[in-house]
Structure formats: structure tokens, C-alpha cells
Amino acid sequence: MGRTVLILGGGTGGVVAGHVLAKVLPKTDRVALVDRSAVHLFRAGLPLVVTGRRRPEDISRSLDSLEKLGVQFIQAEVEEFIPENKAVRTDQGFLSYDSLIIALGAEQELSPGPSSVYNPYDLQGAQQLAQELAKFRQGEIVLFISGLPFPGAIAPYEIALLVDAYFRRRGLRRKIRITFVTPESRLLEFASPYYSKKLRGIMEKRGIRILTGRQVHSLAKGSSLVLSDGDLPGDLFIGIPRHRGPSPIRGSIIADPSGWLIVDPTTLSTSLPDVYAIGDAAGIRSPAGTYIPKVGFFAHYQAEVVARNLALSYANKKPRFRFVGGAKGASMLASFRQGCFVSADVYATPPKVTLSSPNPLAYLTKMLFERYWLKAWF
Ligand SMILES: Cc1cc2nc3c(=O)[nH]c(=O)nc-3n(C[C@H](O)[C@H](O)[C@H](O)COP(=O)(O)OP(=O)(O)OC[C@H]3O[C@@H](n4cnc5c(N)ncnc54)[C@H](O)[C@@H]3O)c2cc1C
């Protein structure tokens, strides 16, 4: 009888794992993917929703499309992890597995805040923010990061730069102040001080005020952000929420005290037999001791490693694929015409992350990747 590989989550990691498994496992094995949502969301497209360049349907794809590959899609909320029975409980019933790939991403902590704080990290928040920005004509915009680590290592900087570009295009930039607030001791903390300074230079050249090392105590009080060193007034607040590990797994023995899932950094296996965790849900530490950035590129490569190794071990062969913590060809949009290439080698000592100067090729690369992802994987 065939085995069942159960994938939890239909984001970047889950979709790649489903594709690869469908290709490399014998047809007698079953691959099933569970997600609470019927659609996959290409999160890297959210900054363009914020700035009115994408509609939700442009960056969403039906997870049903995986069925044509032979991957069963189950729309359900995962509620509980029961490793002793090799099963999970969902709102649609119990699902058992021979192997489990946890790709539930990072969960946003919903802080009770006033409605004047917009969350660009979810689709509805991004849409509401786009509507607000369209009406906004003057005043102070404050973009803040609530806590570390956050998914999309470069996404907050990208959003700030795109908001700047958006108002320049509308001829309103002179009437608008943009302040960027972060708990990081320096921007792009994971990179060397040289690249932190470089990013700071790119943002300051665009007139974005930067406040580093600031803890946000509460989202806003009246029309102020309450920071560790005083209040910061503003007219429109864009808040990157705090994130934590996925709640159905958070209390289990494979979660660290912050709820991120503990995995072998190269094979993504957990301490439980036949259970793997990939993507944003995994809390992988670099040799320097900090969490590695949570980016789609890593979720993608990790999914490939786990899926290919599973196929080898099912065929009684030695798993030989390894996640090496590297990525090339990623980019951060710096405007609607330019981007900056980002490369990473996060398992190096010290970790290496580089950022190029803004250029049209990096912009084009990101646009082509988006098109490729949404076409080739669905
Ligand atoms: C604004 C933004 C911009 C970004 N830009 C980039 C970029 O330019 N480049 C890059 O490489 N990365 C980028 N990222 C990061 C990238 O999107 C993530 O690293 C990637 O999506 C992680 O993939 P994942 O599979 O681990 O999780 P996700 O893609 O988050 O998928 C998790 C899935 O699990 C489902 N789920 C969660 N909990 C449950 C549950 N209890 N029951 C059922 N289903 C559940 C969710 O619905 C979701 O579909 C960005 C992120 C954001 C937010």
C-alpha cells in the first residue's frame, strides 16, 4: 500500500513541496495539502497591492489547481498536532500521515489597535491601505516594525520606498513626511554594517526619516505611536505586525520557546520521526545565533530538499539533498522602475548578505519572477 505525505500549508513552501513530490514519488503514494484558504497568496506582491499596482486576484491562485498534478487539496483549518497518532485534527476531521511537512508560515499577532493602523502584510490590510493612500494628500506617514523576526526580510524597506515613489508620481511628495521605525539596531541587521549603511543611504536620499532601535509599546494612542523613548505623532500608520510560530504546533516538543519550529538546518527534519518543518514556520539559527531571514526563496529551496530526500528514503536510498542557506537573484523594489539585487549566504560565518545599488534590471527580474511563479506553479 502507498504512503501518505501530508503537507500543512499552501504557501510558497507547501506548493513547491506538492509539485516536487508529485513528480518524484510513485503514483501509489498519496500527497495531500491542507490550507484554510482556497487560494495561494503570492505575498511578495503585497507591496504592489499597497501602491495600487496589483489587484488581489493578480497575486492569488486557486490551490485546486494542484489536483491536476495528483496532489489532493483539502480546504481545512489545522487545529491540533497529534504526533503520537501521526495525525492532525482539522475543522473537517482527522488526517493521518506517514510523513508530515509543516509549512504553515508565520502567524501574525493581532494586537488590538485603532483602525488607523494598516497592516500591509495581509491582503485585506494591503487593500485598505491602498484606498487610504489614494486619499492621502499631506501629512506624516509612519511605517513601523512591531517585532523581530518578521517574514520578507526586505519587505518593510521595499514598502517604504514604494510609498515614497507612489507620492512622487502623484506630485505630492513634498507635502508628505515618511518615517520608518524599527527595533533593529541597524537596517537589514542580518547584513554587514556596510550594507546596512548602504540601505540607509538609499532610503535617506529619498527623504525617508529612519529611527532604529525603537520598540513599539502600543500601536497608537490617539494619533501617536508609543515608542520606548517617547511618542511619535503621525497621520497614517503602517504597522508590520509581530509574528510567531504557527499555533497548532506552538505548544509541541518541536517548537522553541518563541513558537518557531526547531529543525536540522540542512535537512529540515525535526526531532519527531517523519516530521519536517520548512519556510517561515521554521526557526533556524545562523552560526551567529540569530534567526535566518524568513524569505520565499528559502521556503522554496527547503521544500525541494525535503521532497527529494523523502523520495530517496521511500526508495530505500540515502537522502543526499541539503539546504545550504544561500540565495541569489532576489530583489527589492526601490521604485516602479528600479530595484536592488539581494544575495544571501546565511550559513556563512559571519553571514553574508549583499544589496546592489538601485537599477532597472533588478526591477525587471522581480517582475519576471512574479509572472513565472504565478504561471508555472499553478
Ligand atoms: C509583504 C511581503 C513581501 C515579501 N516579499 C518577499 C520577496 O520579495 N522575496 C522573498 O523571497 N520573500 C518575500 N516575502 C516572504 C515570503 O512571502 C515568505 O517567506 C513565504 O511566503 C514563506 O512561505 P511559507 O510556505 O513558509 O509560508 P506562507 O507562504 O505564509 O504560507 C503558509 C500557508 O499556511 C496556511 N495556514 C497557516 N495556518 C494555518 C492553519 N492553522 N490551518 C490551515 N492553513 C493554515 C496559510 O493560509 C498559508 O497559505 C514577503 C513576505 C511579505 C509578507
The ligand as a MOL file (V3000), in Angstrom:
LIG
                    3D

  0  0  0     0  0            999 V3000
M  V30 BEGIN CTAB
M  V30 COUNTS 53 58 0 0 0
M  V30 BEGIN ATOM
M  V30 1 C 4.7420 41.8250 2.2080 0
M  V30 2 C 5.6890 40.6880 1.9840 0
M  V30 3 C 6.6310 40.7620 0.9780 0
M  V30 4 C 7.5280 39.7140 0.7830 0
M  V30 5 N 8.4550 39.8080 -0.2200 0
M  V30 6 C 9.3010 38.7800 -0.4370 0
M  V30 7 C 10.2390 38.8210 -1.5150 0
M  V30 8 O 10.2970 39.8040 -2.2630 0
M  V30 9 N 11.0640 37.7640 -1.7000 0
M  V30 10 C 11.0200 36.6590 -0.8890 0
M  V30 11 O 11.7840 35.6980 -1.1170 0
M  V30 12 N 10.1520 36.5930 0.1510 0
M  V30 13 C 9.2800 37.6090 0.3790 0
M  V30 14 N 8.3820 37.5430 1.4120 0
M  V30 15 C 8.4220 36.3810 2.3070 0
M  V30 16 C 7.6830 35.2090 1.7260 0
M  V30 17 O 6.3940 35.5770 1.2990 0
M  V30 18 C 7.5920 34.1120 2.7720 0
M  V30 19 O 8.8930 33.8370 3.2510 0
M  V30 20 C 6.9870 32.8560 2.2030 0
M  V30 21 O 5.6730 33.0860 1.7970 0
M  V30 22 C 7.0160 31.7460 3.2470 0
M  V30 23 O 6.4140 30.6000 2.7250 0
M  V30 24 P 5.7330 29.5380 3.6970 0
M  V30 25 O 5.2620 28.4390 2.8150 0
M  V30 26 O 6.6380 29.2100 4.8170 0
M  V30 27 O 4.5110 30.2900 4.3680 0
M  V30 28 P 3.3070 31.0890 3.7060 0
M  V30 29 O 3.5830 31.4550 2.3040 0
M  V30 30 O 2.9840 32.1630 4.6760 0
M  V30 31 O 2.1140 30.0150 3.6900 0
M  V30 32 C 1.5460 29.4930 4.8700 0
M  V30 33 C 0.1950 28.9010 4.4830 0
M  V30 34 O -0.3410 28.1840 5.6090 0
M  V30 35 C -1.7230 28.4540 5.7390 0
M  V30 36 N -2.0760 28.2820 7.1550 0
M  V30 37 C -1.4900 28.8820 8.2240 0
M  V30 38 N -2.0310 28.4150 9.3600 0
M  V30 39 C -2.9830 27.5120 9.0080 0
M  V30 40 C -3.8670 26.6630 9.7410 0
M  V30 41 N -3.8870 26.6630 11.0860 0
M  V30 42 N -4.6900 25.8510 9.0570 0
M  V30 43 C -4.6840 25.8150 7.6920 0
M  V30 44 N -3.8560 26.5890 6.9410 0
M  V30 45 C -3.0070 27.4170 7.5990 0
M  V30 46 C -1.8720 29.8970 5.2510 0
M  V30 47 O -3.1940 30.1240 4.8020 0
M  V30 48 C -0.8340 29.9650 4.1200 0
M  V30 49 O -1.4070 29.6650 2.8710 0
M  V30 50 C 7.4730 38.5780 1.6220 0
M  V30 51 C 6.5070 38.4880 2.6400 0
M  V30 52 C 5.6230 39.5280 2.8100 0
M  V30 53 C 4.5750 39.4140 3.9130 0
M  V30 END ATOM
M  V30 BEGIN BOND
M  V30 1 1 1 2
M  V30 2 1 2 3
M  V30 3 2 2 52
M  V30 4 2 3 4
M  V30 5 1 4 5
M  V30 6 1 4 50
M  V30 7 2 5 6
M  V30 8 1 6 7
M  V30 9 1 6 13
M  V30 10 2 7 8
M  V30 11 1 7 9
M  V30 12 1 9 10
M  V30 13 2 10 11
M  V30 14 1 10 12
M  V30 15 2 12 13
M  V30 16 1 13 14
M  V30 17 1 14 15
M  V30 18 1 14 50
M  V30 19 1 15 16
M  V30 20 1 16 17
M  V30 21 1 16 18
M  V30 22 1 18 19
M  V30 23 1 18 20
M  V30 24 1 20 21
M  V30 25 1 20 22
M  V30 26 1 22 23
M  V30 27 1 23 24
M  V30 28 2 24 25
M  V30 29 1 24 26
M  V30 30 1 24 27
M  V30 31 1 27 28
M  V30 32 2 28 29
M  V30 33 1 28 30
M  V30 34 1 28 31
M  V30 35 1 31 32
M  V30 36 1 32 33
M  V30 37 1 33 34
M  V30 38 1 33 48
M  V30 39 1 34 35
M  V30 40 1 35 36
M  V30 41 1 35 46
M  V30 42 1 36 37
M  V30 43 1 36 45
M  V30 44 2 37 38
M  V30 45 1 38 39
M  V30 46 1 39 40
M  V30 47 2 39 45
M  V30 48 1 40 41
M  V30 49 2 40 42
M  V30 50 1 42 43
M  V30 51 2 43 44
M  V30 52 1 44 45
M  V30 53 1 46 47
M  V30 54 1 46 48
M  V30 55 1 48 49
M  V30 56 2 50 51
M  V30 57 1 51 52
M  V30 58 1 52 53
M  V30 END BOND
M  V30 END CTAB
M  END
